[in-house]
Amino acid sequence: MGGRPAVAKALIVFFAILTAITVVGFLIPWRREVASEEGKGIDLTITYLLVVAGIFVVLGHVILARFIWRSSGGEVAAYGRPSKRAEWAWSIVPVLVMLVLSEAGVLFVSGPVWDSLYVESPEDPVLLEVAGKQFEWYVRYPGKDGKFGKADLKSVNETDNLFGLDDFDDDAQDDIIKRGQICLPVGRPVVVRLRTYDVIHSFFVPEFRVKQDLLPGYATRIKFTPTREGEFDLACAELCGLGHYTMKGKVRVVKPEEFDAWLKEQMTFGG
Ligand SMILES: [Cu+2]
């Protein structure tokens, strides 16, 4: 390393450490154990991206270090100015390779996952409506008839009518309303309709790999299929005000029989 300037040596060491930290950082498990069918596809997409981008990060830094090493050793004169063609090749080829591997690859890997989350309409899903309100989650099941009763924001009442249900609507009578509590059967697809009463919130259950915004004036929808029993955190993933951090709920995934029993125990809107 004799004649090389200290800054060249320092740069090579810096890039080596940076690369090592990046690789080790991503090798440490950082995701909660997945708990939904769709989540497996999301994980595959993330892993694919990390590996592809990771290979280029390592490769790029090795090449960079090699260039620094070569051009700092007094040998640069021997190489002269790089040709225009080499400049173009070094610019265009990596872009094209990244375009194919990263963009096309992600579309290929994540396309089916997107369809599953947003396009597919499963047979016999568990229907659920979740409304966000600073800083709480309101949950509604359609009850035995499988139909959500009529609701009107003007009738929303904090004490006994969180969804503003219509007293005279037959479909509303068997609706089940919960505060921050969701119970779901394992293995059955769940379709959630999401609404907000005020600002943008985001329905986030890390284990399901589900993170869907709730938009004012608009009902969004997300589908997922829980694959294992357990109790999971529901969080708001969109900074929605001072109490954002307190906007939490629980999702309990249980055996189908337990879910049916739970549904029967719940109070309905009609009482
Ligand atoms: Cu929120």
py3Dmol code that shows the C-alpha trace and the ligand (Angstrom):
import py3Dmol

protein = """\
ATOM      1  CA  MET A   1       0.000   0.000   0.000  1.00  0.00           C
ATOM      2  CA  GLY A   2       3.188   2.046   0.040  1.00  0.00           C
ATOM      3  CA  GLY A   3       2.819   5.027  -2.289  1.00  0.00           C
ATOM      4  CA  ARG A   4      -0.929   5.412  -2.077  1.00  0.00           C
ATOM      5  CA  PRO A   5      -2.449   8.515  -0.487  1.00  0.00           C
ATOM      6  CA  ALA A   6      -4.066   8.034   2.917  1.00  0.00           C
ATOM      7  CA  VAL A   7      -7.420   9.199   1.611  1.00  0.00           C
ATOM      8  CA  ALA A   8      -7.516   6.341  -0.941  1.00  0.00           C
ATOM      9  CA  LYS A   9      -6.760   3.765   1.758  1.00  0.00           C
ATOM     10  CA  ALA A  10      -9.337   5.345   4.063  1.00  0.00           C
ATOM     11  CA  LEU A  11     -11.980   5.246   1.313  1.00  0.00           C
ATOM     12  CA  ILE A  12     -11.382   1.554   0.627  1.00  0.00           C
ATOM     13  CA  VAL A  13     -11.629   0.724   4.330  1.00  0.00           C
ATOM     14  CA  PHE A  14     -14.788   2.865   4.581  1.00  0.00           C
ATOM     15  CA  PHE A  15     -16.471   1.072   1.688  1.00  0.00           C
ATOM     16  CA  ALA A  16     -15.472  -2.336   3.047  1.00  0.00           C
ATOM     17  CA  ILE A  17     -16.983  -1.535   6.473  1.00  0.00           C
ATOM     18  CA  LEU A  18     -20.114  -0.052   4.908  1.00  0.00           C
ATOM     19  CA  THR A  19     -20.640  -3.161   2.788  1.00  0.00           C
ATOM     20  CA  ALA A  20     -20.060  -5.492   5.730  1.00  0.00           C
ATOM     21  CA  ILE A  21     -22.509  -3.578   7.958  1.00  0.00           C
ATOM     22  CA  THR A  22     -25.158  -3.626   5.208  1.00  0.00           C
ATOM     23  CA  VAL A  23     -24.816  -7.350   4.602  1.00  0.00           C
ATOM     24  CA  VAL A  24     -24.804  -8.269   8.304  1.00  0.00           C
ATOM     25  CA  GLY A  25     -27.719  -5.878   8.942  1.00  0.00           C
ATOM     26  CA  PHE A  26     -29.919  -7.624   6.437  1.00  0.00           C
ATOM     27  CA  LEU A  27     -28.887 -11.119   7.557  1.00  0.00           C
ATOM     28  CA  ILE A  28     -30.193 -10.455  11.090  1.00  0.00           C
ATOM     29  CA  PRO A  29     -33.881 -11.491  11.238  1.00  0.00           C
ATOM     30  CA  TRP A  30     -35.897  -8.271  11.381  1.00  0.00           C
ATOM     31  CA  ARG A  31     -39.418  -9.370  10.469  1.00  0.00           C
ATOM     32  CA  ARG A  32     -42.043 -10.781  12.784  1.00  0.00           C
ATOM     33  CA  GLU A  33     -43.015 -14.355  11.936  1.00  0.00           C
ATOM     34  CA  VAL A  34     -45.475 -14.174   9.055  1.00  0.00           C
ATOM     35  CA  ALA A  35     -49.104 -15.113   9.774  1.00  0.00           C
ATOM     36  CA  SER A  36     -50.960 -14.783   6.484  1.00  0.00           C
ATOM     37  CA  GLU A  37     -50.945 -16.449   3.079  1.00  0.00           C
ATOM     38  CA  GLU A  38     -50.423 -13.135   1.282  1.00  0.00           C
ATOM     39  CA  GLY A  39     -47.668 -12.210   3.743  1.00  0.00           C
ATOM     40  CA  LYS A  40     -45.540 -15.076   2.404  1.00  0.00           C
ATOM     41  CA  GLY A  41     -45.692 -13.460  -1.046  1.00  0.00           C
ATOM     42  CA  ILE A  42     -44.800 -10.055   0.393  1.00  0.00           C
ATOM     43  CA  ASP A  43     -41.830 -11.612   2.190  1.00  0.00           C
ATOM     44  CA  LEU A  44     -40.715 -13.302  -1.021  1.00  0.00           C
ATOM     45  CA  THR A  45     -40.841  -9.951  -2.832  1.00  0.00           C
ATOM     46  CA  ILE A  46     -38.836  -8.216  -0.093  1.00  0.00           C
ATOM     47  CA  THR A  47     -36.276 -11.018   0.024  1.00  0.00           C
ATOM     48  CA  TYR A  48     -35.972 -11.005  -3.760  1.00  0.00           C
ATOM     49  CA  LEU A  49     -35.346  -7.250  -3.797  1.00  0.00           C
ATOM     50  CA  LEU A  50     -32.848  -7.405  -0.938  1.00  0.00           C
ATOM     51  CA  VAL A  51     -30.861 -10.213  -2.545  1.00  0.00           C
ATOM     52  CA  VAL A  52     -30.808  -8.658  -6.015  1.00  0.00           C
ATOM     53  CA  ALA A  53     -30.015  -5.158  -4.765  1.00  0.00           C
ATOM     54  CA  GLY A  54     -27.626  -6.660  -2.185  1.00  0.00           C
ATOM     55  CA  ILE A  55     -25.557  -8.438  -4.832  1.00  0.00           C
ATOM     56  CA  PHE A  56     -25.193  -5.143  -6.693  1.00  0.00           C
ATOM     57  CA  VAL A  57     -24.304  -3.229  -3.525  1.00  0.00           C
ATOM     58  CA  VAL A  58     -21.493  -5.696  -2.775  1.00  0.00           C
ATOM     59  CA  LEU A  59     -20.358  -5.940  -6.383  1.00  0.00           C
ATOM     60  CA  GLY A  60     -20.527  -2.169  -6.856  1.00  0.00           C
ATOM     61  CA  HIS A  61     -18.396  -1.522  -3.794  1.00  0.00           C
ATOM     62  CA  VAL A  62     -15.828  -4.138  -4.781  1.00  0.00           C
ATOM     63  CA  ILE A  63     -15.506  -2.507  -8.215  1.00  0.00           C
ATOM     64  CA  LEU A  64     -15.354   0.943  -6.642  1.00  0.00           C
ATOM     65  CA  ALA A  65     -12.584  -0.172  -4.272  1.00  0.00           C
ATOM     66  CA  ARG A  66     -10.711  -1.723  -7.174  1.00  0.00           C
ATOM     67  CA  PHE A  67     -10.891   1.549  -9.160  1.00  0.00           C
ATOM     68  CA  ILE A  68      -9.675   3.548  -6.183  1.00  0.00           C
ATOM     69  CA  TRP A  69      -6.835   1.076  -5.695  1.00  0.00           C
ATOM     70  CA  ARG A  70      -5.784   1.172  -9.334  1.00  0.00           C
ATOM     71  CA  SER A  71      -6.022   4.893  -9.876  1.00  0.00           C
ATOM     72  CA  SER A  72      -4.339   5.869  -6.615  1.00  0.00           C
ATOM     73  CA  GLY A  73      -1.182   3.796  -7.149  1.00  0.00           C
ATOM     74  CA  GLY A  74       0.490   6.050  -9.688  1.00  0.00           C
ATOM     75  CA  GLU A  75      -0.512   3.593 -12.424  1.00  0.00           C
ATOM     76  CA  VAL A  76      -3.257   5.852 -13.697  1.00  0.00           C
ATOM     77  CA  ALA A  77      -1.011   7.268 -16.416  1.00  0.00           C
ATOM     78  CA  ALA A  78      -0.628   3.797 -17.866  1.00  0.00           C
ATOM     79  CA  TYR A  79      -4.379   3.571 -18.351  1.00  0.00           C
ATOM     80  CA  GLY A  80      -4.853   7.031 -19.774  1.00  0.00           C
ATOM     81  CA  ARG A  81      -8.268   8.538 -20.171  1.00  0.00           C
ATOM     82  CA  PRO A  82     -11.044   5.934 -20.362  1.00  0.00           C
ATOM     83  CA  SER A  83     -12.680   5.681 -23.752  1.00  0.00           C
ATOM     84  CA  LYS A  84     -16.078   7.189 -24.453  1.00  0.00           C
ATOM     85  CA  ARG A  85     -17.345   3.680 -25.161  1.00  0.00           C
ATOM     86  CA  ALA A  86     -16.242   2.413 -21.764  1.00  0.00           C
ATOM     87  CA  GLU A  87     -17.970   5.376 -20.096  1.00  0.00           C
ATOM     88  CA  TRP A  88     -21.204   4.637 -21.927  1.00  0.00           C
ATOM     89  CA  ALA A  89     -20.982   0.928 -21.208  1.00  0.00           C
ATOM     90  CA  TRP A  90     -20.371   1.497 -17.470  1.00  0.00           C
ATOM     91  CA  SER A  91     -23.359   3.853 -17.378  1.00  0.00           C
ATOM     92  CA  ILE A  92     -25.902   1.991 -19.474  1.00  0.00           C
ATOM     93  CA  VAL A  93     -25.237  -1.675 -18.711  1.00  0.00           C
ATOM     94  CA  PRO A  94     -25.825  -1.459 -14.923  1.00  0.00           C
ATOM     95  CA  VAL A  95     -29.018   0.537 -15.525  1.00  0.00           C
ATOM     96  CA  LEU A  96     -30.354  -2.068 -17.960  1.00  0.00           C
ATOM     97  CA  VAL A  97     -29.397  -4.976 -15.724  1.00  0.00           C
ATOM     98  CA  MET A  98     -31.067  -3.330 -12.716  1.00  0.00           C
ATOM     99  CA  LEU A  99     -34.135  -2.526 -14.794  1.00  0.00           C
ATOM    100  CA  VAL A 100     -34.618  -6.134 -15.817  1.00  0.00           C
ATOM    101  CA  LEU A 101     -33.640  -7.811 -12.553  1.00  0.00           C
ATOM    102  CA  SER A 102     -35.177  -5.362 -10.144  1.00  0.00           C
ATOM    103  CA  GLU A 103     -38.217  -3.796 -11.842  1.00  0.00           C
ATOM    104  CA  ALA A 104     -39.278  -6.672 -14.089  1.00  0.00           C
ATOM    105  CA  GLY A 105     -38.369  -9.194 -11.375  1.00  0.00           C
ATOM    106  CA  VAL A 106     -40.462  -7.407  -8.765  1.00  0.00           C
ATOM    107  CA  LEU A 107     -43.435  -7.200 -11.126  1.00  0.00           C
ATOM    108  CA  PHE A 108     -43.075 -10.898 -11.837  1.00  0.00           C
ATOM    109  CA  VAL A 109     -42.711 -11.912  -8.179  1.00  0.00           C
ATOM    110  CA  SER A 110     -45.214  -9.487  -6.652  1.00  0.00           C
ATOM    111  CA  GLY A 111     -47.887  -9.407  -9.377  1.00  0.00           C
ATOM    112  CA  PRO A 112     -49.743 -12.461  -8.028  1.00  0.00           C
ATOM    113  CA  VAL A 113     -49.458 -11.085  -4.470  1.00  0.00           C
ATOM    114  CA  TRP A 114     -51.053  -7.802  -5.555  1.00  0.00           C
ATOM    115  CA  ASP A 115     -53.890  -9.718  -7.239  1.00  0.00           C
ATOM    116  CA  SER A 116     -54.431 -11.738  -4.115  1.00  0.00           C
ATOM    117  CA  LEU A 117     -54.567  -8.672  -1.857  1.00  0.00           C
ATOM    118  CA  TYR A 118     -56.615  -6.356  -4.063  1.00  0.00           C
ATOM    119  CA  VAL A 119     -58.253  -8.129  -6.988  1.00  0.00           C
ATOM    120  CA  GLU A 120     -59.413 -11.599  -5.971  1.00  0.00           C
ATOM    121  CA  SER A 121     -62.876 -12.057  -4.523  1.00  0.00           C
ATOM    122  CA  PRO A 122     -62.729 -15.164  -2.372  1.00  0.00           C
ATOM    123  CA  GLU A 123     -65.688 -17.439  -1.765  1.00  0.00           C
ATOM    124  CA  ASP A 124     -67.210 -17.325   1.699  1.00  0.00           C
ATOM    125  CA  PRO A 125     -64.913 -14.676   3.203  1.00  0.00           C
ATOM    126  CA  VAL A 126     -65.152 -13.249   6.694  1.00  0.00           C
ATOM    127  CA  LEU A 127     -66.494  -9.739   6.139  1.00  0.00           C
ATOM    128  CA  LEU A 128     -65.319  -6.948   8.331  1.00  0.00           C
ATOM    129  CA  GLU A 129     -65.545  -3.221   8.402  1.00  0.00           C
ATOM    130  CA  VAL A 130     -62.909  -1.209  10.211  1.00  0.00           C
ATOM    131  CA  ALA A 131     -63.323   2.499  10.795  1.00  0.00           C
ATOM    132  CA  GLY A 132     -60.506   4.721  11.949  1.00  0.00           C
ATOM    133  CA  LYS A 133     -61.110   7.693  14.162  1.00  0.00           C
ATOM    134  CA  GLN A 134     -58.537   9.781  16.011  1.00  0.00           C
ATOM    135  CA  PHE A 135     -57.287   7.684  17.830  1.00  0.00           C
ATOM    136  CA  GLU A 136     -59.262   4.485  17.840  1.00  0.00           C
ATOM    137  CA  TRP A 137     -60.268   1.508  15.728  1.00  0.00           C
ATOM    138  CA  TYR A 138     -63.953   0.664  15.398  1.00  0.00           C
ATOM    139  CA  VAL A 139     -64.789  -2.800  14.107  1.00  0.00           C
ATOM    140  CA  ARG A 140     -68.039  -4.069  12.613  1.00  0.00           C
ATOM    141  CA  TYR A 141     -69.146  -7.572  11.622  1.00  0.00           C
ATOM    142  CA  PRO A 142     -72.245  -7.904   9.430  1.00  0.00           C
ATOM    143  CA  GLY A 143     -73.783 -10.545  11.708  1.00  0.00           C
ATOM    144  CA  LYS A 144     -75.823 -13.610  10.714  1.00  0.00           C
ATOM    145  CA  ASP A 145     -77.339 -12.079   7.559  1.00  0.00           C
ATOM    146  CA  GLY A 146     -73.894 -11.347   6.152  1.00  0.00           C
ATOM    147  CA  LYS A 147     -75.009  -7.807   5.282  1.00  0.00           C
ATOM    148  CA  PHE A 148     -73.812  -4.561   6.790  1.00  0.00           C
ATOM    149  CA  GLY A 149     -76.701  -2.431   7.947  1.00  0.00           C
ATOM    150  CA  LYS A 150     -77.196   1.127   6.739  1.00  0.00           C
ATOM    151  CA  ALA A 151     -74.890   3.587   8.398  1.00  0.00           C
ATOM    152  CA  ASP A 152     -74.726   7.343   8.413  1.00  0.00           C
ATOM    153  CA  LEU A 153     -71.874   9.406   9.805  1.00  0.00           C
ATOM    154  CA  LYS A 154     -74.391  11.933  11.142  1.00  0.00           C
ATOM    155  CA  SER A 155     -75.810   9.310  13.505  1.00  0.00           C
ATOM    156  CA  VAL A 156     -72.415   8.342  14.935  1.00  0.00           C
ATOM    157  CA  ASN A 157     -72.566   8.385  18.689  1.00  0.00           C
ATOM    158  CA  GLU A 158     -69.529   7.758  20.895  1.00  0.00           C
ATOM    159  CA  THR A 159     -71.438   5.863  23.565  1.00  0.00           C
ATOM    160  CA  ASP A 160     -73.767   3.480  21.757  1.00  0.00           C
ATOM    161  CA  ASN A 161     -73.552   3.878  18.001  1.00  0.00           C
ATOM    162  CA  LEU A 162     -69.948   3.931  16.824  1.00  0.00           C
ATOM    163  CA  PHE A 163     -70.926   3.315  13.194  1.00  0.00           C
ATOM    164  CA  GLY A 164     -73.999   5.527  13.033  1.00  0.00           C
ATOM    165  CA  LEU A 165     -76.292   2.581  12.272  1.00  0.00           C
ATOM    166  CA  ASP A 166     -79.894   3.112  11.284  1.00  0.00           C
ATOM    167  CA  ASP A 167     -82.246   1.957  14.077  1.00  0.00           C
ATOM    168  CA  PHE A 168     -84.948   1.042  11.585  1.00  0.00           C
ATOM    169  CA  ASP A 169     -82.799  -0.899   9.142  1.00  0.00           C
ATOM    170  CA  ASP A 170     -83.332  -4.677   9.353  1.00  0.00           C
ATOM    171  CA  ASP A 171     -79.808  -5.438   8.147  1.00  0.00           C
ATOM    172  CA  ALA A 172     -78.351  -3.346  10.968  1.00  0.00           C
ATOM    173  CA  GLN A 173     -80.016  -5.239  13.826  1.00  0.00           C
ATOM    174  CA  ASP A 174     -77.585  -8.188  13.886  1.00  0.00           C
ATOM    175  CA  ASP A 175     -74.437  -6.147  13.194  1.00  0.00           C
ATOM    176  CA  ILE A 176     -71.732  -6.642  15.788  1.00  0.00           C
ATOM    177  CA  ILE A 177     -69.637  -3.654  16.853  1.00  0.00           C
ATOM    178  CA  LYS A 178     -66.334  -3.810  18.704  1.00  0.00           C
ATOM    179  CA  ARG A 179     -63.785  -1.266  19.877  1.00  0.00           C
ATOM    180  CA  GLY A 180     -60.225  -2.113  18.864  1.00  0.00           C
ATOM    181  CA  GLN A 181     -60.880  -5.856  18.995  1.00  0.00           C
ATOM    182  CA  ILE A 182     -60.863  -8.152  15.986  1.00  0.00           C
ATOM    183  CA  CYS A 183     -61.422 -11.888  16.152  1.00  0.00           C
ATOM    184  CA  LEU A 184     -60.784 -14.025  13.056  1.00  0.00           C
ATOM    185  CA  PRO A 185     -60.850 -17.722  12.194  1.00  0.00           C
ATOM    186  CA  VAL A 186     -57.616 -19.309  10.981  1.00  0.00           C
ATOM    187  CA  GLY A 187     -57.474 -20.394   7.329  1.00  0.00           C
ATOM    188  CA  ARG A 188     -60.425 -18.392   6.004  1.00  0.00           C
ATOM    189  CA  PRO A 189     -59.991 -15.354   3.760  1.00  0.00           C
ATOM    190  CA  VAL A 190     -60.894 -12.038   5.343  1.00  0.00           C
ATOM    191  CA  VAL A 191     -62.148  -9.060   3.362  1.00  0.00           C
ATOM    192  CA  VAL A 192     -61.894  -5.776   5.236  1.00  0.00           C
ATOM    193  CA  ARG A 193     -63.620  -2.586   4.191  1.00  0.00           C
ATOM    194  CA  LEU A 194     -61.802   0.407   5.591  1.00  0.00           C
ATOM    195  CA  ARG A 195     -63.245   3.833   6.294  1.00  0.00           C
ATOM    196  CA  THR A 196     -62.120   6.852   8.235  1.00  0.00           C
ATOM    197  CA  TYR A 197     -64.143   9.434  10.116  1.00  0.00           C
ATOM    198  CA  ASP A 198     -61.501  12.116   9.998  1.00  0.00           C
ATOM    199  CA  VAL A 199     -57.957  12.029   8.612  1.00  0.00           C
ATOM    200  CA  ILE A 200     -55.883   9.400   6.828  1.00  0.00           C
ATOM    201  CA  HIS A 201     -55.060   6.371   8.966  1.00  0.00           C
ATOM    202  CA  SER A 202     -53.416   3.107   7.989  1.00  0.00           C
ATOM    203  CA  PHE A 203     -54.510  -0.381   9.020  1.00  0.00           C
ATOM    204  CA  PHE A 204     -51.305  -2.205   9.881  1.00  0.00           C
ATOM    205  CA  VAL A 205     -50.891  -5.760  11.165  1.00  0.00           C
ATOM    206  CA  PRO A 206     -47.182  -6.600  10.834  1.00  0.00           C
ATOM    207  CA  GLU A 207     -47.636 -10.394  10.987  1.00  0.00           C
ATOM    208  CA  PHE A 208     -50.132 -10.305   8.104  1.00  0.00           C
ATOM    209  CA  ARG A 209     -47.816  -7.944   6.142  1.00  0.00           C
ATOM    210  CA  VAL A 210     -50.919  -5.834   5.614  1.00  0.00           C
ATOM    211  CA  LYS A 211     -50.699  -2.058   5.601  1.00  0.00           C
ATOM    212  CA  GLN A 212     -53.623  -0.300   3.956  1.00  0.00           C
ATOM    213  CA  ASP A 213     -54.516   3.376   4.115  1.00  0.00           C
ATOM    214  CA  LEU A 214     -57.964   4.597   5.161  1.00  0.00           C
ATOM    215  CA  LEU A 215     -58.926   7.594   3.047  1.00  0.00           C
ATOM    216  CA  PRO A 216     -61.462  10.297   3.880  1.00  0.00           C
ATOM    217  CA  GLY A 217     -64.556  10.077   1.669  1.00  0.00           C
ATOM    218  CA  TYR A 218     -63.574   6.725   0.263  1.00  0.00           C
ATOM    219  CA  ALA A 219     -63.798   3.063   1.290  1.00  0.00           C
ATOM    220  CA  THR A 220     -60.644   1.044   0.712  1.00  0.00           C
ATOM    221  CA  ARG A 221     -60.507  -2.722   0.791  1.00  0.00           C
ATOM    222  CA  ILE A 222     -57.913  -5.318   1.664  1.00  0.00           C
ATOM    223  CA  LYS A 223     -58.001  -9.112   1.647  1.00  0.00           C
ATOM    224  CA  PHE A 224     -55.816 -11.541   3.563  1.00  0.00           C
ATOM    225  CA  THR A 225     -55.936 -15.095   4.914  1.00  0.00           C
ATOM    226  CA  PRO A 226     -54.613 -15.755   8.431  1.00  0.00           C
ATOM    227  CA  THR A 227     -52.483 -18.894   8.524  1.00  0.00           C
ATOM    228  CA  ARG A 228     -51.812 -19.348  12.227  1.00  0.00           C
ATOM    229  CA  GLU A 229     -53.493 -18.767  15.538  1.00  0.00           C
ATOM    230  CA  GLY A 230     -52.258 -16.062  17.854  1.00  0.00           C
ATOM    231  CA  GLU A 231     -52.743 -12.548  19.097  1.00  0.00           C
ATOM    232  CA  PHE A 232     -51.363  -9.795  16.902  1.00  0.00           C
ATOM    233  CA  ASP A 233     -51.017  -6.042  17.238  1.00  0.00           C
ATOM    234  CA  LEU A 234     -53.060  -3.733  15.091  1.00  0.00           C
ATOM    235  CA  ALA A 235     -51.414  -0.361  14.700  1.00  0.00           C
ATOM    236  CA  CYS A 236     -52.013   2.845  12.809  1.00  0.00           C
ATOM    237  CA  ALA A 237     -49.190   3.294  10.303  1.00  0.00           C
ATOM    238  CA  GLU A 238     -50.047   6.829   9.221  1.00  0.00           C
ATOM    239  CA  LEU A 239     -49.117   9.760  11.442  1.00  0.00           C
ATOM    240  CA  CYS A 240     -52.640  10.984  12.182  1.00  0.00           C
ATOM    241  CA  GLY A 241     -52.289  13.440  15.049  1.00  0.00           C
ATOM    242  CA  LEU A 242     -50.904  13.849  18.548  1.00  0.00           C
ATOM    243  CA  GLY A 243     -52.425  10.590  19.785  1.00  0.00           C
ATOM    244  CA  HIS A 244     -51.278   8.559  16.767  1.00  0.00           C
ATOM    245  CA  TYR A 245     -49.100   6.329  18.920  1.00  0.00           C
ATOM    246  CA  THR A 246     -52.076   5.317  21.078  1.00  0.00           C
ATOM    247  CA  MET A 247     -54.133   4.160  18.073  1.00  0.00           C
ATOM    248  CA  LYS A 248     -53.851   0.446  18.697  1.00  0.00           C
ATOM    249  CA  GLY A 249     -55.944  -2.670  18.573  1.00  0.00           C
ATOM    250  CA  LYS A 250     -55.690  -6.435  18.891  1.00  0.00           C
ATOM    251  CA  VAL A 251     -56.299  -9.109  16.299  1.00  0.00           C
ATOM    252  CA  ARG A 252     -56.977 -12.562  17.708  1.00  0.00           C
ATOM    253  CA  VAL A 253     -56.822 -15.491  15.279  1.00  0.00           C
ATOM    254  CA  VAL A 254     -58.572 -18.611  16.618  1.00  0.00           C
ATOM    255  CA  LYS A 255     -59.876 -21.992  15.461  1.00  0.00           C
ATOM    256  CA  PRO A 256     -63.005 -21.767  13.238  1.00  0.00           C
ATOM    257  CA  GLU A 257     -65.204 -23.358  15.960  1.00  0.00           C
ATOM    258  CA  GLU A 258     -63.924 -20.865  18.506  1.00  0.00           C
ATOM    259  CA  PHE A 259     -64.651 -18.020  16.100  1.00  0.00           C
ATOM    260  CA  ASP A 260     -68.260 -19.185  15.568  1.00  0.00           C
ATOM    261  CA  ALA A 261     -68.724 -19.468  19.331  1.00  0.00           C
ATOM    262  CA  TRP A 262     -67.244 -15.999  19.820  1.00  0.00           C
ATOM    263  CA  LEU A 263     -69.595 -14.499  17.225  1.00  0.00           C
ATOM    264  CA  LYS A 264     -72.616 -16.010  18.996  1.00  0.00           C
ATOM    265  CA  GLU A 265     -71.557 -14.504  22.312  1.00  0.00           C
ATOM    266  CA  GLN A 266     -71.341 -10.962  20.967  1.00  0.00           C
ATOM    267  CA  MET A 267     -73.996  -8.342  21.554  1.00  0.00           C
ATOM    268  CA  THR A 268     -75.699  -7.226  18.377  1.00  0.00           C
ATOM    269  CA  PHE A 269     -76.726  -3.657  17.557  1.00  0.00           C
ATOM    270  CA  GLY A 270     -80.397  -4.551  17.942  1.00  0.00           C
ATOM    271  CA  GLY A 271     -79.589  -6.113  21.342  1.00  0.00           C
TER     272      GLY A 271
END
"""
ligand_1 = """\
1
CU
Cu -54.341 6.847 12.892
"""
view = py3Dmol.view(width=600, height=400)
view.addModel(protein, "pdb")
view.setStyle({"model": 0}, {"cartoon": {"style": "trace"}})
view.addModel(ligand_1, "xyz")
view.setStyle({"model": 1}, {"stick": {}})
view.zoomTo()
view.show()
